[in-house]
Amino acid sequence: MLVPFWDAVRSGDAALLDYLLAHVVDGQHVTSTCRRGPPTAASTVVDPSCRVLGVSNLRVVDASFFPTVPRANTNLVTIMAGELMADRLWEC
């Protein structure tokens, strides 16, 4: 039977470890899975304008085209990428 958190803290390291292993989950933000680059490169998935190669009228603006995984939470970086691309599309 699992005990409430503060009971686990007061019960010692073993109880706390059991509690944490039962309740804590790892949340990861996947990034950098689709290469963004020149259309001539074999590994490129989206071009510099975020157009998906081989698919008409589809752009991807999310964390998948980041060249590296951000050191901080990906939420703000992804929002800013979307805002930047929206500004560029608006200017066209």
Secondary structure, DSSP 8 states (H G I E B T S, - for coil): ----HHHHHHH-HHHHHHHHHHH----------SEES-TTSTTEEE-TT-BBTTSTT-B--SGGG-SS--SS-HHHHHHHHHHHHHHHHHH-
